[in-house]
Amino acid sequence: MQYGLNTSFDHSQVRGPLDVSSGWNLNLRQPILRNFWIDGTRRDILINKKRLKISEWQLRETLINTVSSVELAYYNLIQARENIKVQRAALEYANQLLRENKKRVEVGALAPLDEKQAEAEVARAVANLLVTEQSYAVALNDMKNLITQDFQNWRNVVLDPVETLVAVPASPDLPESWRRGLTLRPDLQQLKLNLEAQDINIKYLKNQLWPQLDLEGSYGHAATREQFRTALDDVIQDNNPRYSYGAVLSIPLGNRSVRYSLKAAKASSAQLLLQYKQLEQNVMVAIDDAIKLLQSRFQQVEATRQARLFAQDALSAEQKKYENGKSTSFLVLQAQRD
């Protein structure tokens, strides 16, 4: 409904006496067809509400990405630290073999070539240790960059995670994961809100195709006197009321611009719907792939752990054979790498 209230007080010199006129008038207008359920203002309000929700989902997406980046950087830091421990152990194995080979070469029980092989392995282990230490330094800086804005004062701070990398088996439920993915994915929800905003625009354009039929009414008072006070008293005392009512019908001829806009909006809505369906399916496929990959990775972790234990036993057996003169430095080095 549209309404308006106006008042007026004026005077004019006509043939001698001073004529003073005053009055007020209230106008009401109620659309019946076009702009009844929705008009341009209400459309903009509804669409802006959708855009506000889109902004909230964009903020949530930013928070999710930030938290994920920090968590991933934390695990990368733990991984880099554990890799240093592995390379230090490898260097210790290589140094131990080198010391044993030097003693055997000195007493003539071993050829100098075996000592050179052990020295080469020590050099290789040192190089690998330097690489892992550099990776740890990079992972540490990545972590600092994510948690502080004052990197200069944090440059010499050492962050030492209290946790270790432990693979805890998990069995996510696929239907529940799909439900959460389809309701909590920010990009999917943003596209859904864009589709809803486009539907609001289509509803508005459809309404603009209707003829315009408006009910109009007005009520007010007016007075004309020789003096201002008497004219104002007539208005206050409701001496000269006036009112009117009626209907106004406007039929557009052709209205091509609105029709073309409606066709374009429908085509855009259909395109958004296809994008939404495609993204929805991609989310479901990605979740299914992630669950299968998760299960496979847990199996790989367990298999790798068993392989490492077997390799450790093989190294111990190879070292005993070497001490008894039944193996070579090359086989011991190969077992150490394994």
N, C-alpha and C positions, 0 to 999 in steps of 0.2 A: 504494500500500500504506500502511496505517495501522499504527502500532506504538506501544506504550507500555510503560514499565518502572516498576514500583512496588515499594517495600520497606516493611516495617513492623516495629516493635519495640514491644511493649507488655507490661504486667504487670497482674495483678489479684489481689486478696486473696480466696481462695475456701477456706473451711473450714480455715483455719490456715496451710498452706504458701503461699509466694509463687509463683504460676504466672507464668512468663515465656514469651511466644510471639514468634517472629521468622520472617522469611521474605522472599522476593522473587519476583516474578512478571513474566514478559515476555508481552505480548499482541500478536498479529499479526492483521491483518484485510486481506484482499485482495478488492476488488470484482471481480465477473466480468461483470456486465451494466451496470447503471447505475454511472456514475462510473469505468468502467474506462479508456476512452480519454481522457475529459475529465471534469473536475469543476469546481466553482465556482472553486476556487483556480487551477487551470491555465487556465481561461477568462480570469480576470482578468489573469493574467500575460501571456497571448498578446495580449489586447486592449491592455494597457498598453504592450507593445512596439510595437504599431501606432501608438498615440498618441504614443510617443516619436519614431517616424519622421515622423509628421505635424508635430510640433513642429520637427523638423529642416528639413522642407520649408517650413514657415512662416518660419523664420529665413532660408532661402535666398531665399524670395520677398521678404523685407524687404531683403536685401542687393542683389538684382537691382533692385528699385525705387529703392533709394538710389543705386546706381551709375548707373542710367539717368537719374535726376534730375540728378545732378552733370554727367553728360555733356551732357545737353540744356541745362542752364544754361550750360555752357562754350560751346556753339555759339551759344546766344542772345546771349551776351556778345560773341562775335566778330561776329555779325550786327549787333548794335547799334553796335559800333565802326565797321564798314564803312558803315553807314547814315549815320553822322556825316560820313565822308569824302565820300559822295555829296552830302549836303546842303551841305557846305562848297564843293564844286565848283560846285553849282548857284548858290550865293550869289556865287561869284566870277564866273560867267558873267553873272549879273544885274547885278553892279556894273560889269563891263566894258561891257555894253551901255548902262548908265545914263551912264557917263562919255562914251561916244561920242555919245549923244543930247544931252547937255548942250552939248558942243562944237558940234554941228550946229545946235542951237537958238540958241546965241549968235551964230553967223554967218548965221542966217536960212535955213539949208538944210533945216530940219526944223520941223514944227509943234510947239508946246508940248504937244499931246496925247500925242505919242510919248514925251516925257520923263516925263509922268505915268504912262504905262503901264509904263515901265521902273522908276520909283520904286515902283509898286505891286508889281511882280514882286520887287524887292529886299525889300520888307516881307514878302511871302509867303515868300520864301526864308529870311529871318531867323526867322519863326514856325516853319517846318518844321524848321529847325536846332535851335531850342529844344526842340521836341517830341522829336526824336531824341536830344538830349543827356539829356533826362529819362528816356527809355527806357533809355539806356545806364546811367544812375545806378541805375535799378531793377534792371536785369540784373546790375549789379555787386553790389548788396546781396543779391540772390538767391543769387549764387555764394558770397558770404561766409557767408551763413546756412547753407549746406550743408556748408561745409568747416571751420567753426570754431564753438566754443561761447562764444567771448569776443569778441562783436561790438563791444563798447565800445572795445577796444584795436585792433580791425581797421577801425574806422570810416573812418579817413583813409588806409588802405592802398589803393593802386591796383593792381589785378590786370590785367596787360596780356598777353593770350594771344599766344603766339609763332607760332601757326598762322593760316592764312587759310582761308576757306571754299572748298574745292575739291571739286567733284562728280566722284568717281572712279567710272566705270561698273562695274557689278557684274551678274552673271548667276547668281543663286542657283539651285541644283537643287531642283526642287519635291519629288520623292520624299525626298531627303535632308532637306530642310527639314521635311517632314511627320514624318519619323522623329524628328528632334531635338525638334520641338515636342511630339509625343505622349509622349516619354520625359523631357523636361526641364521641362515646364510645371508649376510648383509647385501651382497650383490643381487641375490634372487629377490629379496624383499624390496630393494630399490626399484627393480624392474617391474615388480607387481604394483607398486605405488604409482609408477609412471603410467602403467596401463589403466589404473583406476582414474587417474587425473585425465587421461585421454577420453575415458568414458563420460566423465563429467562434461567435457567440452562437446562431445557428440550430443549429449542430452540437451545442452544449451542450444546448439545449432538446430536441432530438430524442433525445438520450441520456437525458434525464430522464423520457421516456415509457416506458422499459424497466422491467420489474420489477427489484427490487434483490435480487441474489443475491451473498452475500459468503461467502468461505471464512474461517473463524476458527480460530485455534489459540493455545494458551498453554502455557508451560512455566515451572516455578518450583520452589522448595523451601520447606518450612515445618518448624518445630520448636516443641515446647512442653516446657519443662523447669522444674525448681524454681529453677534459677539462670540468670542471664543468660549467663554464660560458656559453660555447657554447651549452651544453646539456640543460641548463635552458632556453636559448633563443629559442631553438627549441620547448620547451613546451609552452612558452609564445606566440610565433608567430604561433602556431597551424600548424606546419609543418608536423607532423605525426599523424593525427587523426586516431582513431580506434573505431569501434562500433560493437555491436552484438545484436541480438534479437532472440526470439524463445519462445517456450512453453514447460513446463515440466508437464507430466501427471504421477501421482502416484495412483495406485489402491490398497487399502489394501485388504489383504486376510483374510476373516473371521471377523476381528475387533471385537472379542467377548467382550473384556473388555468394549468398548464403548457401545455395545448393552446391556450388563448386567447393566451398569450404567444408561442407558436410561430407562430400565424397572424399576429399583429401584426408579429413580426420578419420573416416572409416578405414581408409587404406592404411593410414599410419597405425591405427589401433590393431588391424589385422597383422601388420608387420611386427608390432610389439608383442602380440600374443604368440606368434611363431617363435620369436626370440625367447620369450618366457618358457615355452614348452621345451625348446632346445636346451636352454640352460638348466631347466629342471631335470631333464634326462641326463645331461652331462654331470650334474651333481650326484644323481643316483649311481651312475656308472663309476664316478670317481670314488664314492664311498665304498662300493662293492670291491673295487680294485684295491683300495687302501686296506680293507679288512683282510682280503686274501694275501696281500703283501705282508701285512702284520703277522699273520699266522706263519707264512713262509719264513719271515725273518727270525721269528722265535725258534723255529726248527733249525735254521742255519746257525744261530747263536749256540744252541746246544750241541749241534754237530761239530762246530768249530772248537768249542770247549773240549769235547772229547778228543778231537784230533790233536789239540795242544797237549793234553795229558799223555796221549800215546807218544807224541813226538818227544816229550820230556823223558819218558821211559826209554825211548830209543837212544836219546843222547847219553843217558846214564850208562846204558849197555855198551854204546860205542866207545865211550871214554874208558870203561873197564877193559874192553878189548884192546884199546890203544895202549893202555898202561901195561898190558901183557904182551905187547908187540904183535898183536894179531890184527891191527887196523892201521890206517894211515891218517895223516893230518887232514888230507882232503875230505875223507869221510867224516871225520869229527867236525870239521868246519861246516860241511853240508848239514849235519845233524843239528848244529847250533843255529843255523839260519832257519831250519824248519821249526 
